[in-house]
Amino acid sequence: MLDTIAPRPDTPEWRLPPPPPTELADDIRALAAANHNENWIRSLSVNGATARRFVGYFASLFDAGTGLLPLAERELIAVVVSATNGCGLCEIHHTNALADALGDAEKARRIALDPHLAPLTPREHALVDFATKVTKAPKSVSTADLDELRAAGLSDPEILEALETSSWFNHTNRIFISLGVRPDEAYFTR
């Protein structure tokens, strides 16, 4: 059981302990409640302005009713970037979200384990390769990489959204990795 796993002695439960809910501004308490008081939002509640910015950007980027890329493709990028960076919190959270978006939990798990061995469309392969390159070697992204995305059927505005999603997840991963935020138990019970 996850609740019986003790943290390593050199790793505190919270690197930046969140304030008690009674000390949070009303809107931050509401943000935390709307996000099931999960560890990631609790970790951001240390600075209300950070929590507000984060939740606002996330909501705009991952609203199922907006965006040029289908939600499943945005979640695909989130999983690939998070797995590449080793951000367990974001990887498991977005693997679950990808499973929901695809309606296929097995495919989502295969993508998280190794997207190059997963059953992907040519467009999905192009997005995986691009997101991986943005994550590992952003200075090496070239016109040829963008041409590969175009050949896979992406428009220039969609390419920019793929870049934005990849870049934002690199940002997010670095926050949660640095803070040592643990995935909530609920992520493992789906």
Secondary structure, 3 states (H helix, E strand, C coil): CHHHCCCCCCCCCCCCCCCCHHHCCHHHHHHHHHCCCCHHHHHHCCCHHHHHHHHHHHHHHCCCCCCCCCHHHHHHHHHHHHHHHCCHHHHHHHHHHHHHHHCCHHHHHHHHHCHHHCCCCHHHHHHHHHHHHHHHCHHHCCHHHHHHHHHCCCCHHHHHHHHHHHHHHHHHHHHHHHHCCCCCHHHHCC
